[in-house]
Amino acid sequence: MRIVSGKWRGRPLRAPRTDQTRPLLDRIKTSIFDQLGARLDQPGSLPPLNVLDLFAGSGAFGLEALSRGAARCCFVERGRAALTALRANIETMGCRSDTLVRSMDVFRDPLECPWPGGFALCFVDPPYRYTQGSDRSAQVFALLERLAESPGVASDALILFRCESDVDFEGTISRTELLERRTYTHMCLWWLRVCRPAAENQTHESDAPA
């Protein structure tokens, strides 16, 4: 597992010794980030935006975004082995000043952004056990709706949600537009755009930490 493009291209990533994380193949990661760059009108790279990486695992999504030009990333992870690998990868890339690591309950705790502008790009990559069964799927569905409604998330943010290819939701996720649902063998990636009046975004520059 490695960074596939950008300023840290080719650098290896430490993977946690656990079956709760699902490393991405390099070719799939390349495809995802190529699409991201195209959607954000910056092919081959990313603009200097704030990233939220939920269920971060090794941090592969967020670190790839930083390598390609994202400004800052907040990683959220609770697994002990994953946190150890994540922090080691941040140290390897030398990007501690541009990152924040939080160990929190994503289903209950506030999804706040410590930086001006809010999160403009959100990765949601829960372990498959969180989408197995109607109750758990409903919990993830509710999390996606919380993201779309959160003042810490930009009013036109992109959300990338990864799950098994056979997972589906009844109805729509409020305040979002489904841009695409793309399947890669046994996994599926949902591309969602937040659709919320900009005036509702309560993250202001004055709220940023000094």
Backbone bond lengths (Angstrom), bond angles and torsions (degrees), N, CA, C in turn:
res aa  C-N    CA-C-N  psi(-1)  N-CA   C-N-CA  omega(-1)  CA-C   N-CA-C  phi
1 M - - - 1.456 - - 1.527 108.52 -
2 R 1.344 115.94 134.71 1.463 119.14 -174.43 1.522 110.49 -154.20
3 I 1.328 115.97 171.04 1.459 122.25 169.80 1.524 106.93 -78.76
4 V 1.319 117.56 130.83 1.464 119.10 -172.94 1.521 114.33 -96.85
5 S 1.349 117.81 -17.63 1.461 118.29 -179.41 1.528 110.30 -157.64
6 G 1.329 115.61 166.92 1.458 120.80 177.56 1.513 112.82 93.98
7 K 1.327 116.19 -161.71 1.467 121.38 -172.78 1.526 113.30 -68.02
8 W 1.349 117.39 -21.86 1.466 120.53 178.74 1.528 111.72 -107.80
9 R 1.292 116.75 20.95 1.464 121.45 -175.95 1.534 111.78 -50.13
10 G 1.340 114.59 131.17 1.459 121.11 177.17 1.508 115.15 87.28
11 R 1.330 118.33 -10.81 1.467 119.30 -179.50 1.533 110.15 -71.04
12 P 1.314 117.49 134.60 1.465 120.38 -179.12 1.519 112.03 -73.51
13 L 1.320 115.35 152.23 1.457 122.29 176.15 1.521 109.19 -114.44
14 R 1.296 114.90 135.70 1.469 119.79 176.26 1.520 109.09 -76.28
15 A 1.318 117.74 133.04 1.468 122.07 179.59 1.527 109.31 -105.22
16 P 1.319 118.26 139.42 1.468 120.29 178.60 1.521 111.35 -69.35
17 R 1.312 115.71 147.58 1.470 120.67 177.70 1.521 109.40 -86.27
18 T 1.310 114.82 78.13 1.458 121.42 -178.75 1.508 109.32 -157.22
19 D 1.327 116.56 155.19 1.467 120.37 177.54 1.529 111.42 -93.01
20 Q 1.340 117.06 10.14 1.461 120.68 -178.22 1.523 112.74 -90.22
21 T 1.349 118.00 -8.89 1.454 120.93 178.01 1.520 109.76 -111.21
22 R 1.348 115.62 156.21 1.463 120.82 -175.32 1.522 109.11 -131.27
23 P 1.346 117.46 89.23 1.462 119.30 -178.57 1.522 111.87 -58.55
24 L 1.341 116.15 143.81 1.469 122.37 178.08 1.519 110.81 -88.66
25 L 1.328 116.54 140.99 1.451 120.17 170.96 1.531 108.75 -65.10
26 D 1.325 116.27 145.84 1.465 120.51 -177.86 1.523 112.03 -57.14
27 R 1.334 117.34 -40.03 1.471 119.80 -177.09 1.526 111.19 -66.44
28 I 1.329 117.10 -34.08 1.463 120.04 178.81 1.529 110.00 -73.51
29 K 1.336 116.00 -41.77 1.463 119.47 176.91 1.526 110.69 -60.31
30 T 1.334 116.09 -41.88 1.463 120.56 177.82 1.516 110.82 -60.14
31 S 1.333 116.76 -45.39 1.462 121.24 179.63 1.525 111.33 -61.17
32 I 1.334 116.69 -44.05 1.465 120.93 -178.99 1.530 110.91 -62.25
33 F 1.322 117.08 -46.62 1.463 119.55 -176.19 1.526 112.40 -75.99
34 D 1.321 117.36 -26.95 1.464 119.04 172.70 1.528 110.10 -64.82
35 Q 1.342 116.57 -41.55 1.460 120.60 177.05 1.530 111.08 -65.13
36 L 1.337 115.22 -39.67 1.470 119.51 179.03 1.524 110.95 -59.65
37 G 1.324 115.96 -48.83 1.458 119.92 -179.99 1.515 111.82 -58.84
38 A 1.334 115.93 -40.96 1.465 120.28 179.63 1.529 110.67 -65.90
39 R 1.335 117.63 -41.87 1.475 120.70 -179.15 1.521 111.81 -67.12
40 L 1.326 116.30 -27.58 1.466 121.00 -178.66 1.524 111.52 -99.39
41 D 1.335 115.82 15.22 1.473 122.18 176.72 1.523 112.83 58.38
42 Q 1.320 116.03 34.30 1.452 120.40 177.78 1.537 108.74 -143.24
43 P 1.345 117.54 69.24 1.471 121.65 -175.54 1.530 112.42 -54.71
44 G 1.319 115.43 132.86 1.455 120.91 177.40 1.511 115.16 85.63
45 S 1.330 117.87 -7.99 1.460 121.17 -179.67 1.531 108.81 -152.68
46 L 1.326 115.99 -172.65 1.461 121.38 177.42 1.526 108.98 -131.28
47 P 1.331 117.06 150.49 1.472 119.79 173.83 1.522 109.90 -71.42
48 P 1.335 118.91 168.06 1.471 122.54 -177.20 1.529 112.28 -77.87
49 L 1.307 115.92 71.35 1.463 121.53 -177.40 1.524 111.25 -105.31
50 N 1.353 114.75 169.83 1.461 121.95 176.18 1.521 109.83 -92.36
51 V 1.328 115.93 134.32 1.464 122.01 -175.06 1.523 110.11 -116.63
52 L 1.328 115.69 141.52 1.465 122.58 172.65 1.521 107.61 -116.97
53 D 1.320 116.85 122.45 1.464 122.47 -179.03 1.523 108.04 -115.55
54 L 1.346 116.53 96.66 1.463 122.48 -179.54 1.532 110.27 -86.69
55 F 1.351 115.93 143.31 1.466 121.43 -173.72 1.534 107.65 54.63
56 A 1.319 116.11 53.77 1.457 122.29 -165.06 1.528 114.48 -67.25
57 G 1.336 117.98 -26.78 1.455 119.03 -177.24 1.522 110.80 59.15
58 S 1.319 117.24 -125.24 1.461 122.14 179.67 1.523 112.74 -74.89
59 G 1.343 116.87 -10.54 1.463 120.65 -177.35 1.507 113.59 88.21
60 A 1.337 116.99 15.83 1.469 121.10 -173.72 1.521 112.69 -58.55
61 F 1.328 118.21 -42.25 1.464 120.90 -179.95 1.523 110.68 -65.56
62 G 1.320 116.44 -54.76 1.460 120.57 -175.59 1.515 113.19 -64.43
63 L 1.333 117.52 -40.08 1.461 120.37 179.69 1.523 111.57 -68.95
64 E 1.323 116.85 -35.40 1.471 119.35 175.14 1.519 109.71 -63.54
65 A 1.339 116.71 -40.29 1.466 120.30 178.47 1.529 110.83 -62.73
66 L 1.337 117.10 -43.85 1.463 120.50 178.30 1.527 111.30 -63.66
67 S 1.314 116.51 -40.16 1.464 120.45 178.54 1.519 111.52 -60.37
68 R 1.328 116.38 -31.86 1.463 121.12 -176.38 1.528 113.25 -93.10
69 G 1.323 118.47 4.36 1.452 118.94 173.67 1.508 117.37 123.13
70 A 1.350 118.39 -7.00 1.465 119.69 176.06 1.530 109.48 -59.80
71 A 1.333 116.74 149.55 1.463 121.07 -174.71 1.519 113.03 -79.45
72 R 1.335 116.43 -49.08 1.458 121.45 -174.48 1.518 109.60 -147.49
73 C 1.336 116.34 157.40 1.464 120.09 178.59 1.515 110.57 -142.19
74 C 1.321 115.46 134.13 1.461 122.63 171.98 1.531 107.55 -103.85
75 F 1.331 115.99 118.74 1.462 122.02 179.31 1.526 108.90 -99.68
76 V 1.324 116.61 131.62 1.460 121.03 178.09 1.525 108.59 -119.10
77 E 1.316 116.25 120.44 1.462 121.92 -176.77 1.524 108.76 -156.24
78 R 1.348 117.00 142.79 1.467 120.32 -179.18 1.522 113.08 -116.15
79 G 1.330 117.64 -20.36 1.458 120.22 -178.31 1.525 111.82 -67.29
80 R 1.323 116.38 133.82 1.463 120.14 -175.65 1.533 111.24 -63.39
81 A 1.334 117.51 -47.84 1.468 120.34 -178.91 1.525 111.08 -63.97
82 A 1.343 115.74 -40.70 1.462 119.69 179.65 1.521 111.21 -65.25
83 L 1.338 117.17 -40.71 1.464 120.60 178.88 1.527 111.72 -62.57
84 T 1.325 116.34 -38.81 1.463 120.34 178.41 1.526 110.27 -62.32
85 A 1.335 116.30 -46.44 1.469 120.76 179.12 1.526 111.18 -65.58
86 L 1.324 116.40 -42.18 1.466 121.17 -179.52 1.524 111.22 -60.09
87 R 1.311 117.08 -49.43 1.468 120.47 -178.64 1.524 110.80 -64.73
88 A 1.332 117.44 -35.87 1.462 120.39 177.28 1.523 110.66 -65.22
89 N 1.329 117.43 -39.70 1.464 121.05 179.34 1.527 111.63 -67.16
90 I 1.325 116.57 -38.33 1.472 120.42 177.04 1.525 109.93 -62.71
91 E 1.335 116.67 -42.51 1.464 120.55 178.65 1.530 110.48 -64.20
92 T 1.327 116.62 -41.30 1.466 120.77 -179.57 1.524 111.35 -60.68
93 M 1.343 116.09 -40.18 1.461 120.11 -179.48 1.535 112.27 -80.71
94 G 1.329 116.81 -13.25 1.458 120.23 179.66 1.510 113.50 66.66
95 C 1.335 116.45 39.20 1.471 119.71 -174.31 1.521 112.32 -121.44
96 R 1.317 118.06 28.85 1.462 120.18 -177.50 1.524 112.22 -57.99
97 S 1.338 117.40 -36.54 1.471 120.52 -176.88 1.533 112.30 -69.15
98 D 1.309 117.68 -18.35 1.467 121.65 -179.15 1.521 112.67 -103.95
99 T 1.330 116.63 10.06 1.457 120.02 -175.50 1.524 111.36 -132.71
100 L 1.312 114.17 159.69 1.451 122.54 173.51 1.521 106.67 -139.18
101 V 1.320 117.02 131.66 1.466 122.08 178.35 1.519 108.38 -111.44
102 R 1.321 115.79 124.23 1.456 120.87 179.44 1.526 109.51 -121.66
103 S 1.320 115.55 135.02 1.458 121.50 172.14 1.521 106.30 -108.17
104 M 1.329 116.26 100.92 1.462 120.60 -173.00 1.518 110.34 -148.63
105 D 1.306 115.68 167.46 1.461 122.36 177.04 1.523 108.32 -87.31
106 V 1.321 117.66 105.02 1.468 120.82 -175.00 1.524 111.93 -66.12
107 F 1.328 117.43 -20.02 1.455 120.32 -178.27 1.534 112.78 -84.52
108 R 1.334 117.03 -12.52 1.462 120.20 -175.79 1.529 113.61 -126.82
109 D 1.325 116.95 -41.73 1.461 120.55 -173.34 1.528 111.83 -75.33
110 P 1.335 117.87 151.83 1.466 121.66 -179.91 1.528 111.61 -61.09
111 L 1.319 115.94 141.01 1.461 122.04 179.58 1.528 108.25 -97.12
112 E 1.317 115.84 71.18 1.460 121.46 -174.43 1.523 110.97 -89.71
113 C 1.328 115.46 148.66 1.461 121.40 175.76 1.531 109.23 -109.78
114 P 1.330 118.38 126.83 1.467 120.35 -178.44 1.522 113.89 -84.17
115 W 1.336 117.62 0.27 1.456 121.21 -174.13 1.529 111.28 -118.86
116 P 1.329 117.78 153.73 1.473 121.14 179.56 1.527 111.89 -59.67
117 G 1.320 116.11 142.05 1.465 120.97 175.05 1.498 115.46 93.96
118 G 1.341 117.90 -16.38 1.462 120.25 -178.95 1.518 111.98 76.47
119 F 1.321 115.65 178.01 1.461 121.37 177.90 1.526 109.40 -80.59
120 A 1.322 116.39 121.72 1.468 120.95 179.30 1.517 112.40 -96.33
121 L 1.331 116.48 -10.88 1.460 121.78 -179.83 1.520 108.27 -143.45
122 C 1.333 116.17 124.82 1.466 121.07 -177.20 1.519 110.04 -126.06
123 F 1.330 116.16 126.61 1.456 121.65 173.04 1.522 108.23 -102.07
124 V 1.320 116.41 131.08 1.466 121.64 178.24 1.517 106.99 -125.73
125 D 1.328 116.46 106.14 1.467 120.97 -171.90 1.530 110.36 -132.11
126 P 1.349 117.69 67.02 1.463 119.75 -176.10 1.524 112.22 -71.61
127 P 1.337 117.85 151.37 1.464 119.69 170.48 1.525 110.24 -53.86
128 Y 1.314 116.53 148.28 1.467 119.80 -174.92 1.527 112.99 -57.34
129 R 1.341 116.92 -25.83 1.466 118.12 -178.95 1.527 111.76 -62.74
130 Y 1.339 117.72 -21.05 1.461 120.79 179.68 1.528 112.33 -78.52
131 T 1.320 118.40 -10.73 1.464 120.07 179.43 1.523 111.56 -118.45
132 Q 1.326 117.34 12.51 1.459 121.60 178.33 1.526 109.06 -99.09
133 G 1.327 116.23 115.66 1.453 121.03 -177.10 1.512 111.26 100.25
134 S 1.317 116.37 146.70 1.467 121.00 -173.61 1.523 112.34 -63.90
135 D 1.340 118.08 -37.13 1.466 120.30 -178.34 1.523 111.08 -65.63
136 R 1.326 116.32 -43.90 1.460 119.84 -179.12 1.521 111.04 -70.88
137 S 1.327 116.98 -39.07 1.460 119.55 177.02 1.522 110.42 -60.85
138 A 1.331 115.94 -39.90 1.465 120.56 178.53 1.527 110.23 -63.50
139 Q 1.330 117.61 -35.46 1.459 121.44 179.45 1.531 110.55 -65.92
140 V 1.340 116.91 -41.86 1.462 120.55 177.95 1.525 110.28 -68.55
141 F 1.323 116.96 -39.80 1.455 121.82 176.15 1.525 109.85 -56.48
142 A 1.327 115.98 -45.01 1.466 120.64 179.57 1.529 111.02 -65.13
143 L 1.325 117.62 -35.68 1.462 121.02 177.24 1.528 110.99 -63.32
144 L 1.318 117.30 -42.81 1.463 120.69 178.61 1.530 110.58 -63.00
145 E 1.323 116.86 -38.12 1.468 120.16 177.20 1.533 110.64 -67.40
146 R 1.334 117.64 -38.92 1.474 120.67 176.69 1.519 110.70 -61.40
147 L 1.327 116.43 -41.12 1.463 119.79 178.10 1.527 110.48 -59.29
148 A 1.327 115.72 -47.60 1.464 120.05 -177.09 1.516 112.24 -63.61
149 E 1.330 117.12 -27.11 1.453 121.51 -177.49 1.531 112.98 -97.82
150 S 1.331 117.48 -8.71 1.457 120.66 -173.91 1.526 112.20 -72.03
151 P 1.335 118.50 133.70 1.465 120.97 176.09 1.523 112.36 -67.69
152 G 1.341 117.64 -14.03 1.449 120.67 176.87 1.519 113.48 -81.92
153 V 1.327 116.23 -6.24 1.470 122.29 179.93 1.524 108.33 -109.33
154 A 1.319 117.28 132.87 1.464 121.10 -178.65 1.527 110.82 -58.34
155 S 1.313 115.68 149.61 1.465 121.36 -173.32 1.523 113.53 -68.19
156 D 1.340 118.01 -13.36 1.462 121.25 177.24 1.529 111.06 -128.38
157 A 1.326 116.10 28.76 1.459 121.38 -176.04 1.528 112.68 -63.88
158 L 1.323 115.30 155.36 1.457 122.05 171.09 1.519 108.65 -95.57
159 I 1.340 116.32 135.86 1.458 122.14 174.94 1.522 108.08 -119.18
160 L 1.333 117.19 127.05 1.451 122.13 174.68 1.519 108.19 -110.86
161 F 1.310 115.64 118.92 1.460 121.87 -177.10 1.523 108.98 -115.73
162 R 1.316 116.31 124.82 1.466 122.25 -178.26 1.521 110.37 -109.41
163 C 1.331 117.11 133.79 1.464 121.88 179.80 1.524 109.33 -154.93
164 E 1.331 117.06 -176.52 1.451 120.57 175.11 1.528 109.25 -68.70
165 S 1.316 115.83 156.14 1.462 120.27 -175.75 1.520 112.99 -67.77
166 D 1.349 117.99 -21.48 1.464 119.73 -177.74 1.522 113.48 -95.06
167 V 1.343 117.48 4.52 1.464 120.08 179.11 1.520 109.72 -80.05
168 D 1.311 115.84 133.30 1.459 120.19 176.21 1.524 107.72 -140.65
169 F 1.312 116.08 160.37 1.450 121.21 178.93 1.523 108.93 -120.89
170 E 1.309 114.69 142.64 1.455 118.95 173.99 1.528 108.36 -82.55
171 G 1.314 115.75 132.20 1.454 119.73 -179.84 1.510 111.77 82.95
172 T 1.326 115.68 -163.78 1.459 121.33 -177.91 1.524 109.92 -121.08
173 I 1.310 115.70 161.21 1.457 121.64 178.09 1.522 107.31 -91.07
174 S 1.311 116.15 116.99 1.464 120.63 -172.94 1.521 111.58 -59.29
175 R 1.327 114.46 148.13 1.465 123.52 177.84 1.528 112.93 61.14
176 T 1.309 116.54 25.47 1.460 119.79 174.01 1.522 109.67 -135.73
177 E 1.324 114.40 158.34 1.463 122.14 171.68 1.527 107.27 -116.91
178 L 1.327 116.87 127.49 1.460 120.77 176.26 1.523 108.26 -79.13
179 L 1.337 116.41 109.74 1.456 120.77 -178.48 1.521 111.75 -81.70
180 E 1.331 115.87 -37.12 1.457 119.92 -176.48 1.515 109.48 -167.14
181 R 1.315 114.96 150.87 1.462 121.34 172.71 1.521 106.17 -130.24
182 R 1.332 116.51 105.72 1.459 120.69 -172.65 1.525 110.39 -113.76
183 T 1.343 115.57 133.29 1.458 121.42 -178.46 1.524 110.87 -103.94
184 Y 1.338 114.96 134.46 1.452 122.57 174.14 1.531 107.21 -121.53
185 T 1.310 117.29 96.58 1.467 122.95 -178.36 1.533 110.07 53.79
186 H 1.356 117.84 -103.91 1.463 120.17 -175.52 1.526 113.64 -99.67
187 M 1.318 117.91 2.26 1.465 120.03 178.98 1.516 110.08 -119.88
188 C 1.311 114.92 159.21 1.460 120.79 -179.76 1.523 108.71 -133.42
189 L 1.318 115.86 142.08 1.462 121.44 177.19 1.516 108.90 -118.06
190 W 1.324 116.00 123.34 1.463 122.96 176.54 1.525 108.30 -98.09
191 W 1.326 115.90 127.30 1.465 122.08 175.50 1.527 107.59 -103.51
192 L 1.322 116.16 114.35 1.454 121.52 -178.82 1.523 109.66 -120.43
193 R 1.325 116.29 143.09 1.465 119.99 172.31 1.527 108.81 -116.70
194 V 1.324 115.84 131.50 1.461 120.71 177.12 1.528 108.79 -69.15
195 C 1.310 116.26 136.04 1.470 122.27 178.68 1.526 107.37 -125.88
196 R 1.320 115.92 91.91 1.454 121.48 -175.37 1.514 108.19 -142.38
197 P 1.324 119.40 139.50 1.470 120.42 177.23 1.520 111.07 -53.53
198 A 1.326 116.71 132.40 1.462 121.16 -176.55 1.522 112.28 -58.69
199 A 1.333 117.06 -28.96 1.466 120.85 -178.22 1.523 111.61 -63.75
200 E 1.349 117.54 -19.96 1.454 120.01 -178.80 1.516 112.42 -80.96
201 N 1.317 117.35 -12.73 1.453 119.31 -179.86 1.515 109.07 -75.40
202 Q 1.333 116.45 114.95 1.461 121.91 -173.40 1.529 113.40 -95.33
203 T 1.347 117.07 7.58 1.451 119.64 179.77 1.498 109.38 -88.38
204 H 1.327 118.62 110.55 1.449 123.26 -176.55 1.522 109.91 -116.21
205 E 1.301 115.68 160.18 1.463 119.67 -179.67 1.516 111.05 -60.07
206 S 1.312 117.13 -33.05 1.466 119.78 -179.15 1.510 112.48 -67.96
207 D 1.374 116.41 -17.50 1.454 119.78 -179.65 1.515 112.04 -85.00
208 A 1.317 117.79 -9.00 1.452 120.68 -175.57 1.530 110.34 -70.63
209 P 1.345 116.29 148.08 1.455 118.58 178.36 1.511 111.18 -66.78
210 A 1.315 116.70 147.31 1.467 120.83 -179.19 1.516 110.48 -71.22
